[in-house]
Amino acid sequence: MRATPRGAHLEMVGAVLAGDGLERVAEIASVHAGAPVAVIVPRLGTPVEAWLPYERYVAARLAGGRPQRPPEIVVEVPVSSGGRDLGAVLLLGSGRPDAGDYLHMAAIAALTEVAVAEARDETEQSLRGSFLEDLLTRPDLDPDDVARRATRLGCDLSAGYTALCADPNGRGPGRVVASLAAEVPGVLAQAVEGKIYALLPGS
């Protein structure tokens, strides 16, 4: 017996909270919709390699383009928050007559995944910020403890590191931090009192 849309939604949210991600949400939706489903939220990345063409399509749409829709997409349901589209749930084939109900439930579950990811990012940013502030204000920190804390935050200092202080010169500090993160894997960077401080692992 198939679950109602509400029952399927509870199952999807449970999967998100268990850390199973959008792939599992899509699997649940597929079972109830009667055809394969892809849940695409570009900012979260794509957990399934076969979804990459759909991610490019959805990302182009979100950027204001008019990409050609892949022919296997039969129905699209937006993943929206506050009037802003963040992604889409795609039905890839002819599903059951009530498939749309389950796509809408998957879209709501995708918003839960976005909220979980944002909360995780905020917590990580807060931990990174407090770590860098400790480095700036506490000369008594034990070097081994510094290395351990950095490793827990994904920054391996064992092969050496460079400490950096930069003045963003009126530019948004978030953009500088994002650029550093894109260029140097494992970097710890944070804006503190108008300046950017960073630890860049490696020689």
MODELLER restraints for C-alpha pairs under 7 A, 6 or more apart:
rsr = mdl.restraints
at = mdl.atoms
rsr.add(forms.Gaussian(group=physical.xy_distance, feature=features.Distance(at['CA:2:A'], at['CA:32:A']), mean=6.55, stdev=0.5))
rsr.add(forms.Gaussian(group=physical.xy_distance, feature=features.Distance(at['CA:5:A'], at['CA:101:A']), mean=6.21, stdev=0.5))
rsr.add(forms.Gaussian(group=physical.xy_distance, feature=features.Distance(at['CA:5:A'], at['CA:102:A']), mean=5.57, stdev=0.5))
rsr.add(forms.Gaussian(group=physical.xy_distance, feature=features.Distance(at['CA:5:A'], at['CA:105:A']), mean=6.58, stdev=0.5))
rsr.add(forms.Gaussian(group=physical.xy_distance, feature=features.Distance(at['CA:9:A'], at['CA:105:A']), mean=5.23, stdev=0.5))
rsr.add(forms.Gaussian(group=physical.xy_distance, feature=features.Distance(at['CA:9:A'], at['CA:106:A']), mean=6.81, stdev=0.5))
rsr.add(forms.Gaussian(group=physical.xy_distance, feature=features.Distance(at['CA:9:A'], at['CA:109:A']), mean=6.80, stdev=0.5))
rsr.add(forms.Gaussian(group=physical.xy_distance, feature=features.Distance(at['CA:12:A'], at['CA:25:A']), mean=5.11, stdev=0.5))
rsr.add(forms.Gaussian(group=physical.xy_distance, feature=features.Distance(at['CA:12:A'], at['CA:28:A']), mean=6.71, stdev=0.5))
rsr.add(forms.Gaussian(group=physical.xy_distance, feature=features.Distance(at['CA:12:A'], at['CA:106:A']), mean=6.99, stdev=0.5))
rsr.add(forms.Gaussian(group=physical.xy_distance, feature=features.Distance(at['CA:12:A'], at['CA:109:A']), mean=6.05, stdev=0.5))
rsr.add(forms.Gaussian(group=physical.xy_distance, feature=features.Distance(at['CA:13:A'], at['CA:109:A']), mean=5.40, stdev=0.5))
rsr.add(forms.Gaussian(group=physical.xy_distance, feature=features.Distance(at['CA:15:A'], at['CA:21:A']), mean=6.79, stdev=0.5))
rsr.add(forms.Gaussian(group=physical.xy_distance, feature=features.Distance(at['CA:15:A'], at['CA:24:A']), mean=6.58, stdev=0.5))
rsr.add(forms.Gaussian(group=physical.xy_distance, feature=features.Distance(at['CA:15:A'], at['CA:25:A']), mean=6.80, stdev=0.5))
rsr.add(forms.Gaussian(group=physical.xy_distance, feature=features.Distance(at['CA:16:A'], at['CA:113:A']), mean=5.91, stdev=0.5))
rsr.add(forms.Gaussian(group=physical.xy_distance, feature=features.Distance(at['CA:21:A'], at['CA:113:A']), mean=6.93, stdev=0.5))
rsr.add(forms.Gaussian(group=physical.xy_distance, feature=features.Distance(at['CA:22:A'], at['CA:39:A']), mean=6.16, stdev=0.5))
rsr.add(forms.Gaussian(group=physical.xy_distance, feature=features.Distance(at['CA:22:A'], at['CA:110:A']), mean=6.68, stdev=0.5))
rsr.add(forms.Gaussian(group=physical.xy_distance, feature=features.Distance(at['CA:23:A'], at['CA:47:A']), mean=6.40, stdev=0.5))
rsr.add(forms.Gaussian(group=physical.xy_distance, feature=features.Distance(at['CA:25:A'], at['CA:106:A']), mean=6.31, stdev=0.5))
rsr.add(forms.Gaussian(group=physical.xy_distance, feature=features.Distance(at['CA:26:A'], at['CA:37:A']), mean=5.33, stdev=0.5))
rsr.add(forms.Gaussian(group=physical.xy_distance, feature=features.Distance(at['CA:26:A'], at['CA:38:A']), mean=5.62, stdev=0.5))
rsr.add(forms.Gaussian(group=physical.xy_distance, feature=features.Distance(at['CA:26:A'], at['CA:39:A']), mean=5.83, stdev=0.5))
rsr.add(forms.Gaussian(group=physical.xy_distance, feature=features.Distance(at['CA:29:A'], at['CA:37:A']), mean=6.47, stdev=0.5))
rsr.add(forms.Gaussian(group=physical.xy_distance, feature=features.Distance(at['CA:29:A'], at['CA:102:A']), mean=5.79, stdev=0.5))
rsr.add(forms.Gaussian(group=physical.xy_distance, feature=features.Distance(at['CA:29:A'], at['CA:103:A']), mean=6.55, stdev=0.5))
rsr.add(forms.Gaussian(group=physical.xy_distance, feature=features.Distance(at['CA:29:A'], at['CA:106:A']), mean=6.41, stdev=0.5))
rsr.add(forms.Gaussian(group=physical.xy_distance, feature=features.Distance(at['CA:30:A'], at['CA:36:A']), mean=4.88, stdev=0.5))
rsr.add(forms.Gaussian(group=physical.xy_distance, feature=features.Distance(at['CA:30:A'], at['CA:37:A']), mean=5.13, stdev=0.5))
rsr.add(forms.Gaussian(group=physical.xy_distance, feature=features.Distance(at['CA:32:A'], at['CA:102:A']), mean=6.75, stdev=0.5))
rsr.add(forms.Gaussian(group=physical.xy_distance, feature=features.Distance(at['CA:33:A'], at['CA:95:A']), mean=5.44, stdev=0.5))
rsr.add(forms.Gaussian(group=physical.xy_distance, feature=features.Distance(at['CA:33:A'], at['CA:96:A']), mean=5.64, stdev=0.5))
rsr.add(forms.Gaussian(group=physical.xy_distance, feature=features.Distance(at['CA:33:A'], at['CA:99:A']), mean=4.18, stdev=0.5))
rsr.add(forms.Gaussian(group=physical.xy_distance, feature=features.Distance(at['CA:33:A'], at['CA:102:A']), mean=6.19, stdev=0.5))
rsr.add(forms.Gaussian(group=physical.xy_distance, feature=features.Distance(at['CA:34:A'], at['CA:95:A']), mean=4.57, stdev=0.5))
rsr.add(forms.Gaussian(group=physical.xy_distance, feature=features.Distance(at['CA:34:A'], at['CA:96:A']), mean=5.41, stdev=0.5))
rsr.add(forms.Gaussian(group=physical.xy_distance, feature=features.Distance(at['CA:35:A'], at['CA:91:A']), mean=6.72, stdev=0.5))
rsr.add(forms.Gaussian(group=physical.xy_distance, feature=features.Distance(at['CA:35:A'], at['CA:92:A']), mean=6.35, stdev=0.5))
rsr.add(forms.Gaussian(group=physical.xy_distance, feature=features.Distance(at['CA:35:A'], at['CA:93:A']), mean=5.57, stdev=0.5))
rsr.add(forms.Gaussian(group=physical.xy_distance, feature=features.Distance(at['CA:35:A'], at['CA:94:A']), mean=6.23, stdev=0.5))
rsr.add(forms.Gaussian(group=physical.xy_distance, feature=features.Distance(at['CA:35:A'], at['CA:95:A']), mean=4.81, stdev=0.5))
rsr.add(forms.Gaussian(group=physical.xy_distance, feature=features.Distance(at['CA:36:A'], at['CA:91:A']), mean=6.18, stdev=0.5))
rsr.add(forms.Gaussian(group=physical.xy_distance, feature=features.Distance(at['CA:36:A'], at['CA:92:A']), mean=5.23, stdev=0.5))
rsr.add(forms.Gaussian(group=physical.xy_distance, feature=features.Distance(at['CA:36:A'], at['CA:93:A']), mean=6.67, stdev=0.5))
rsr.add(forms.Gaussian(group=physical.xy_distance, feature=features.Distance(at['CA:37:A'], at['CA:90:A']), mean=5.57, stdev=0.5))
rsr.add(forms.Gaussian(group=physical.xy_distance, feature=features.Distance(at['CA:37:A'], at['CA:91:A']), mean=4.75, stdev=0.5))
rsr.add(forms.Gaussian(group=physical.xy_distance, feature=features.Distance(at['CA:37:A'], at['CA:92:A']), mean=5.74, stdev=0.5))
rsr.add(forms.Gaussian(group=physical.xy_distance, feature=features.Distance(at['CA:38:A'], at['CA:51:A']), mean=6.84, stdev=0.5))
rsr.add(forms.Gaussian(group=physical.xy_distance, feature=features.Distance(at['CA:38:A'], at['CA:89:A']), mean=5.84, stdev=0.5))
rsr.add(forms.Gaussian(group=physical.xy_distance, feature=features.Distance(at['CA:38:A'], at['CA:90:A']), mean=5.15, stdev=0.5))
rsr.add(forms.Gaussian(group=physical.xy_distance, feature=features.Distance(at['CA:38:A'], at['CA:91:A']), mean=6.75, stdev=0.5))
rsr.add(forms.Gaussian(group=physical.xy_distance, feature=features.Distance(at['CA:39:A'], at['CA:88:A']), mean=6.23, stdev=0.5))
rsr.add(forms.Gaussian(group=physical.xy_distance, feature=features.Distance(at['CA:39:A'], at['CA:89:A']), mean=4.54, stdev=0.5))
rsr.add(forms.Gaussian(group=physical.xy_distance, feature=features.Distance(at['CA:39:A'], at['CA:90:A']), mean=6.39, stdev=0.5))
rsr.add(forms.Gaussian(group=physical.xy_distance, feature=features.Distance(at['CA:40:A'], at['CA:46:A']), mean=6.98, stdev=0.5))
rsr.add(forms.Gaussian(group=physical.xy_distance, feature=features.Distance(at['CA:40:A'], at['CA:55:A']), mean=5.96, stdev=0.5))
rsr.add(forms.Gaussian(group=physical.xy_distance, feature=features.Distance(at['CA:40:A'], at['CA:87:A']), mean=5.43, stdev=0.5))
rsr.add(forms.Gaussian(group=physical.xy_distance, feature=features.Distance(at['CA:40:A'], at['CA:88:A']), mean=5.36, stdev=0.5))
rsr.add(forms.Gaussian(group=physical.xy_distance, feature=features.Distance(at['CA:40:A'], at['CA:89:A']), mean=6.13, stdev=0.5))
rsr.add(forms.Gaussian(group=physical.xy_distance, feature=features.Distance(at['CA:41:A'], at['CA:86:A']), mean=5.98, stdev=0.5))
rsr.add(forms.Gaussian(group=physical.xy_distance, feature=features.Distance(at['CA:41:A'], at['CA:87:A']), mean=4.32, stdev=0.5))
rsr.add(forms.Gaussian(group=physical.xy_distance, feature=features.Distance(at['CA:41:A'], at['CA:88:A']), mean=6.65, stdev=0.5))
rsr.add(forms.Gaussian(group=physical.xy_distance, feature=features.Distance(at['CA:42:A'], at['CA:55:A']), mean=6.15, stdev=0.5))
rsr.add(forms.Gaussian(group=physical.xy_distance, feature=features.Distance(at['CA:42:A'], at['CA:59:A']), mean=6.14, stdev=0.5))
rsr.add(forms.Gaussian(group=physical.xy_distance, feature=features.Distance(at['CA:42:A'], at['CA:87:A']), mean=6.50, stdev=0.5))
rsr.add(forms.Gaussian(group=physical.xy_distance, feature=features.Distance(at['CA:46:A'], at['CA:52:A']), mean=6.68, stdev=0.5))
rsr.add(forms.Gaussian(group=physical.xy_distance, feature=features.Distance(at['CA:57:A'], at['CA:67:A']), mean=6.18, stdev=0.5))
rsr.add(forms.Gaussian(group=physical.xy_distance, feature=features.Distance(at['CA:57:A'], at['CA:69:A']), mean=6.95, stdev=0.5))
rsr.add(forms.Gaussian(group=physical.xy_distance, feature=features.Distance(at['CA:58:A'], at['CA:87:A']), mean=6.40, stdev=0.5))
rsr.add(forms.Gaussian(group=physical.xy_distance, feature=features.Distance(at['CA:58:A'], at['CA:88:A']), mean=6.86, stdev=0.5))
rsr.add(forms.Gaussian(group=physical.xy_distance, feature=features.Distance(at['CA:60:A'], at['CA:67:A']), mean=6.36, stdev=0.5))
rsr.add(forms.Gaussian(group=physical.xy_distance, feature=features.Distance(at['CA:61:A'], at['CA:67:A']), mean=6.57, stdev=0.5))
rsr.add(forms.Gaussian(group=physical.xy_distance, feature=features.Distance(at['CA:62:A'], at['CA:85:A']), mean=6.92, stdev=0.5))
rsr.add(forms.Gaussian(group=physical.xy_distance, feature=features.Distance(at['CA:72:A'], at['CA:92:A']), mean=5.18, stdev=0.5))
rsr.add(forms.Gaussian(group=physical.xy_distance, feature=features.Distance(at['CA:72:A'], at['CA:93:A']), mean=5.88, stdev=0.5))
rsr.add(forms.Gaussian(group=physical.xy_distance, feature=features.Distance(at['CA:73:A'], at['CA:90:A']), mean=6.21, stdev=0.5))
rsr.add(forms.Gaussian(group=physical.xy_distance, feature=features.Distance(at['CA:73:A'], at['CA:91:A']), mean=5.73, stdev=0.5))
rsr.add(forms.Gaussian(group=physical.xy_distance, feature=features.Distance(at['CA:73:A'], at['CA:92:A']), mean=4.63, stdev=0.5))
rsr.add(forms.Gaussian(group=physical.xy_distance, feature=features.Distance(at['CA:73:A'], at['CA:93:A']), mean=6.46, stdev=0.5))
rsr.add(forms.Gaussian(group=physical.xy_distance, feature=features.Distance(at['CA:74:A'], at['CA:91:A']), mean=5.61, stdev=0.5))
rsr.add(forms.Gaussian(group=physical.xy_distance, feature=features.Distance(at['CA:74:A'], at['CA:92:A']), mean=5.84, stdev=0.5))
rsr.add(forms.Gaussian(group=physical.xy_distance, feature=features.Distance(at['CA:74:A'], at['CA:93:A']), mean=5.74, stdev=0.5))
rsr.add(forms.Gaussian(group=physical.xy_distance, feature=features.Distance(at['CA:74:A'], at['CA:94:A']), mean=6.67, stdev=0.5))
rsr.add(forms.Gaussian(group=physical.xy_distance, feature=features.Distance(at['CA:75:A'], at['CA:90:A']), mean=5.86, stdev=0.5))
rsr.add(forms.Gaussian(group=physical.xy_distance, feature=features.Distance(at['CA:75:A'], at['CA:91:A']), mean=5.10, stdev=0.5))
rsr.add(forms.Gaussian(group=physical.xy_distance, feature=features.Distance(at['CA:76:A'], at['CA:88:A']), mean=6.35, stdev=0.5))
rsr.add(forms.Gaussian(group=physical.xy_distance, feature=features.Distance(at['CA:76:A'], at['CA:89:A']), mean=5.73, stdev=0.5))
rsr.add(forms.Gaussian(group=physical.xy_distance, feature=features.Distance(at['CA:76:A'], at['CA:90:A']), mean=4.74, stdev=0.5))
rsr.add(forms.Gaussian(group=physical.xy_distance, feature=features.Distance(at['CA:76:A'], at['CA:91:A']), mean=6.50, stdev=0.5))
rsr.add(forms.Gaussian(group=physical.xy_distance, feature=features.Distance(at['CA:77:A'], at['CA:88:A']), mean=5.49, stdev=0.5))
rsr.add(forms.Gaussian(group=physical.xy_distance, feature=features.Distance(at['CA:77:A'], at['CA:89:A']), mean=5.10, stdev=0.5))
rsr.add(forms.Gaussian(group=physical.xy_distance, feature=features.Distance(at['CA:77:A'], at['CA:90:A']), mean=6.56, stdev=0.5))
rsr.add(forms.Gaussian(group=physical.xy_distance, feature=features.Distance(at['CA:77:A'], at['CA:103:A']), mean=6.49, stdev=0.5))
rsr.add(forms.Gaussian(group=physical.xy_distance, feature=features.Distance(at['CA:77:A'], at['CA:104:A']), mean=6.50, stdev=0.5))
rsr.add(forms.Gaussian(group=physical.xy_distance, feature=features.Distance(at['CA:78:A'], at['CA:85:A']), mean=6.38, stdev=0.5))
rsr.add(forms.Gaussian(group=physical.xy_distance, feature=features.Distance(at['CA:78:A'], at['CA:87:A']), mean=5.98, stdev=0.5))
rsr.add(forms.Gaussian(group=physical.xy_distance, feature=features.Distance(at['CA:78:A'], at['CA:88:A']), mean=4.27, stdev=0.5))
rsr.add(forms.Gaussian(group=physical.xy_distance, feature=features.Distance(at['CA:78:A'], at['CA:89:A']), mean=6.27, stdev=0.5))
rsr.add(forms.Gaussian(group=physical.xy_distance, feature=features.Distance(at['CA:78:A'], at['CA:107:A']), mean=6.87, stdev=0.5))
rsr.add(forms.Gaussian(group=physical.xy_distance, feature=features.Distance(at['CA:79:A'], at['CA:85:A']), mean=5.80, stdev=0.5))
rsr.add(forms.Gaussian(group=physical.xy_distance, feature=features.Distance(at['CA:79:A'], at['CA:86:A']), mean=5.52, stdev=0.5))
rsr.add(forms.Gaussian(group=physical.xy_distance, feature=features.Distance(at['CA:79:A'], at['CA:87:A']), mean=4.88, stdev=0.5))
rsr.add(forms.Gaussian(group=physical.xy_distance, feature=features.Distance(at['CA:79:A'], at['CA:88:A']), mean=4.95, stdev=0.5))
rsr.add(forms.Gaussian(group=physical.xy_distance, feature=features.Distance(at['CA:79:A'], at['CA:89:A']), mean=6.86, stdev=0.5))
rsr.add(forms.Gaussian(group=physical.xy_distance, feature=features.Distance(at['CA:79:A'], at['CA:107:A']), mean=4.99, stdev=0.5))
rsr.add(forms.Gaussian(group=physical.xy_distance, feature=features.Distance(at['CA:79:A'], at['CA:111:A']), mean=6.93, stdev=0.5))
rsr.add(forms.Gaussian(group=physical.xy_distance, feature=features.Distance(at['CA:80:A'], at['CA:86:A']), mean=5.58, stdev=0.5))
rsr.add(forms.Gaussian(group=physical.xy_distance, feature=features.Distance(at['CA:89:A'], at['CA:103:A']), mean=6.17, stdev=0.5))
rsr.add(forms.Gaussian(group=physical.xy_distance, feature=features.Distance(at['CA:89:A'], at['CA:106:A']), mean=6.97, stdev=0.5))
rsr.add(forms.Gaussian(group=physical.xy_distance, feature=features.Distance(at['CA:89:A'], at['CA:107:A']), mean=6.07, stdev=0.5))
rsr.add(forms.Gaussian(group=physical.xy_distance, feature=features.Distance(at['CA:128:A'], at['CA:188:A']), mean=6.61, stdev=0.5))
rsr.add(forms.Gaussian(group=physical.xy_distance, feature=features.Distance(at['CA:129:A'], at['CA:190:A']), mean=5.71, stdev=0.5))
rsr.add(forms.Gaussian(group=physical.xy_distance, feature=features.Distance(at['CA:147:A'], at['CA:157:A']), mean=6.13, stdev=0.5))
rsr.add(forms.Gaussian(group=physical.xy_distance, feature=features.Distance(at['CA:150:A'], at['CA:156:A']), mean=6.50, stdev=0.5))
rsr.add(forms.Gaussian(group=physical.xy_distance, feature=features.Distance(at['CA:154:A'], at['CA:186:A']), mean=5.49, stdev=0.5))
rsr.add(forms.Gaussian(group=physical.xy_distance, feature=features.Distance(at['CA:155:A'], at['CA:186:A']), mean=4.58, stdev=0.5))
rsr.add(forms.Gaussian(group=physical.xy_distance, feature=features.Distance(at['CA:155:A'], at['CA:187:A']), mean=6.01, stdev=0.5))
rsr.add(forms.Gaussian(group=physical.xy_distance, feature=features.Distance(at['CA:155:A'], at['CA:188:A']), mean=6.57, stdev=0.5))
rsr.add(forms.Gaussian(group=physical.xy_distance, feature=features.Distance(at['CA:155:A'], at['CA:201:A']), mean=6.37, stdev=0.5))
rsr.add(forms.Gaussian(group=physical.xy_distance, feature=features.Distance(at['CA:156:A'], at['CA:201:A']), mean=6.02, stdev=0.5))
rsr.add(forms.Gaussian(group=physical.xy_distance, feature=features.Distance(at['CA:157:A'], at['CA:201:A']), mean=5.34, stdev=0.5))
rsr.add(forms.Gaussian(group=physical.xy_distance, feature=features.Distance(at['CA:157:A'], at['CA:202:A']), mean=6.93, stdev=0.5))
rsr.add(forms.Gaussian(group=physical.xy_distance, feature=features.Distance(at['CA:159:A'], at['CA:202:A']), mean=5.34, stdev=0.5))
rsr.add(forms.Gaussian(group=physical.xy_distance, feature=features.Distance(at['CA:159:A'], at['CA:203:A']), mean=6.34, stdev=0.5))
rsr.add(forms.Gaussian(group=physical.xy_distance, feature=features.Distance(at['CA:160:A'], at['CA:201:A']), mean=6.15, stdev=0.5))
rsr.add(forms.Gaussian(group=physical.xy_distance, feature=features.Distance(at['CA:160:A'], at['CA:202:A']), mean=4.93, stdev=0.5))
rsr.add(forms.Gaussian(group=physical.xy_distance, feature=features.Distance(at['CA:160:A'], at['CA:203:A']), mean=5.01, stdev=0.5))
rsr.add(forms.Gaussian(group=physical.xy_distance, feature=features.Distance(at['CA:161:A'], at['CA:199:A']), mean=6.53, stdev=0.5))
rsr.add(forms.Gaussian(group=physical.xy_distance, feature=features.Distance(at['CA:161:A'], at['CA:200:A']), mean=5.36, stdev=0.5))
rsr.add(forms.Gaussian(group=physical.xy_distance, feature=features.Distance(at['CA:161:A'], at['CA:201:A']), mean=4.26, stdev=0.5))
rsr.add(forms.Gaussian(group=physical.xy_distance, feature=features.Distance(at['CA:161:A'], at['CA:202:A']), mean=4.85, stdev=0.5))
rsr.add(forms.Gaussian(group=physical.xy_distance, feature=features.Distance(at['CA:161:A'], at['CA:203:A']), mean=5.68, stdev=0.5))
rsr.add(forms.Gaussian(group=physical.xy_distance, feature=features.Distance(at['CA:162:A'], at['CA:199:A']), mean=5.78, stdev=0.5))
rsr.add(forms.Gaussian(group=physical.xy_distance, feature=features.Distance(at['CA:162:A'], at['CA:200:A']), mean=5.08, stdev=0.5))
rsr.add(forms.Gaussian(group=physical.xy_distance, feature=features.Distance(at['CA:162:A'], at['CA:201:A']), mean=6.52, stdev=0.5))
rsr.add(forms.Gaussian(group=physical.xy_distance, feature=features.Distance(at['CA:163:A'], at['CA:198:A']), mean=5.80, stdev=0.5))
rsr.add(forms.Gaussian(group=physical.xy_distance, feature=features.Distance(at['CA:163:A'], at['CA:199:A']), mean=4.71, stdev=0.5))
rsr.add(forms.Gaussian(group=physical.xy_distance, feature=features.Distance(at['CA:163:A'], at['CA:200:A']), mean=6.38, stdev=0.5))
rsr.add(forms.Gaussian(group=physical.xy_distance, feature=features.Distance(at['CA:164:A'], at['CA:197:A']), mean=5.64, stdev=0.5))
rsr.add(forms.Gaussian(group=physical.xy_distance, feature=features.Distance(at['CA:164:A'], at['CA:198:A']), mean=5.02, stdev=0.5))
rsr.add(forms.Gaussian(group=physical.xy_distance, feature=features.Distance(at['CA:164:A'], at['CA:199:A']), mean=6.33, stdev=0.5))
rsr.add(forms.Gaussian(group=physical.xy_distance, feature=features.Distance(at['CA:165:A'], at['CA:195:A']), mean=6.86, stdev=0.5))
rsr.add(forms.Gaussian(group=physical.xy_distance, feature=features.Distance(at['CA:165:A'], at['CA:196:A']), mean=5.57, stdev=0.5))
rsr.add(forms.Gaussian(group=physical.xy_distance, feature=features.Distance(at['CA:165:A'], at['CA:197:A']), mean=4.59, stdev=0.5))
rsr.add(forms.Gaussian(group=physical.xy_distance, feature=features.Distance(at['CA:165:A'], at['CA:198:A']), mean=6.52, stdev=0.5))
rsr.add(forms.Gaussian(group=physical.xy_distance, feature=features.Distance(at['CA:166:A'], at['CA:195:A']), mean=5.85, stdev=0.5))
rsr.add(forms.Gaussian(group=physical.xy_distance, feature=features.Distance(at['CA:166:A'], at['CA:196:A']), mean=5.00, stdev=0.5))
rsr.add(forms.Gaussian(group=physical.xy_distance, feature=features.Distance(at['CA:166:A'], at['CA:197:A']), mean=6.54, stdev=0.5))
rsr.add(forms.Gaussian(group=physical.xy_distance, feature=features.Distance(at['CA:167:A'], at['CA:195:A']), mean=5.03, stdev=0.5))
rsr.add(forms.Gaussian(group=physical.xy_distance, feature=features.Distance(at['CA:167:A'], at['CA:196:A']), mean=6.31, stdev=0.5))
rsr.add(forms.Gaussian(group=physical.xy_distance, feature=features.Distance(at['CA:168:A'], at['CA:195:A']), mean=6.58, stdev=0.5))
rsr.add(forms.Gaussian(group=physical.xy_distance, feature=features.Distance(at['CA:173:A'], at['CA:191:A']), mean=6.21, stdev=0.5))
rsr.add(forms.Gaussian(group=physical.xy_distance, feature=features.Distance(at['CA:173:A'], at['CA:196:A']), mean=6.84, stdev=0.5))
rsr.add(forms.Gaussian(group=physical.xy_distance, feature=features.Distance(at['CA:177:A'], at['CA:189:A']), mean=5.81, stdev=0.5))
rsr.add(forms.Gaussian(group=physical.xy_distance, feature=features.Distance(at['CA:177:A'], at['CA:190:A']), mean=6.49, stdev=0.5))
rsr.add(forms.Gaussian(group=physical.xy_distance, feature=features.Distance(at['CA:181:A'], at['CA:187:A']), mean=5.92, stdev=0.5))
rsr.add(forms.Gaussian(group=physical.xy_distance, feature=features.Distance(at['CA:184:A'], at['CA:200:A']), mean=6.91, stdev=0.5))
rsr.add(forms.Gaussian(group=physical.xy_distance, feature=features.Distance(at['CA:186:A'], at['CA:201:A']), mean=6.72, stdev=0.5))
rsr.add(forms.Gaussian(group=physical.xy_distance, feature=features.Distance(at['CA:187:A'], at['CA:198:A']), mean=6.92, stdev=0.5))
rsr.add(forms.Gaussian(group=physical.xy_distance, feature=features.Distance(at['CA:187:A'], at['CA:199:A']), mean=5.82, stdev=0.5))
rsr.add(forms.Gaussian(group=physical.xy_distance, feature=features.Distance(at['CA:187:A'], at['CA:200:A']), mean=4.81, stdev=0.5))
rsr.add(forms.Gaussian(group=physical.xy_distance, feature=features.Distance(at['CA:187:A'], at['CA:201:A']), mean=6.34, stdev=0.5))
rsr.add(forms.Gaussian(group=physical.xy_distance, feature=features.Distance(at['CA:188:A'], at['CA:198:A']), mean=5.34, stdev=0.5))
rsr.add(forms.Gaussian(group=physical.xy_distance, feature=features.Distance(at['CA:188:A'], at['CA:199:A']), mean=5.15, stdev=0.5))
rsr.add(forms.Gaussian(group=physical.xy_distance, feature=features.Distance(at['CA:188:A'], at['CA:200:A']), mean=6.67, stdev=0.5))
rsr.add(forms.Gaussian(group=physical.xy_distance, feature=features.Distance(at['CA:189:A'], at['CA:196:A']), mean=6.84, stdev=0.5))
rsr.add(forms.Gaussian(group=physical.xy_distance, feature=features.Distance(at['CA:189:A'], at['CA:197:A']), mean=5.67, stdev=0.5))
rsr.add(forms.Gaussian(group=physical.xy_distance, feature=features.Distance(at['CA:189:A'], at['CA:198:A']), mean=4.09, stdev=0.5))
rsr.add(forms.Gaussian(group=physical.xy_distance, feature=features.Distance(at['CA:189:A'], at['CA:199:A']), mean=6.49, stdev=0.5))
rsr.add(forms.Gaussian(group=physical.xy_distance, feature=features.Distance(at['CA:190:A'], at['CA:196:A']), mean=5.67, stdev=0.5))
rsr.add(forms.Gaussian(group=physical.xy_distance, feature=features.Distance(at['CA:190:A'], at['CA:197:A']), mean=5.61, stdev=0.5))
rsr.add(forms.Gaussian(group=physical.xy_distance, feature=features.Distance(at['CA:190:A'], at['CA:198:A']), mean=6.47, stdev=0.5))
rsr.add(forms.Gaussian(group=physical.xy_distance, feature=features.Distance(at['CA:191:A'], at['CA:197:A']), mean=6.31, stdev=0.5))
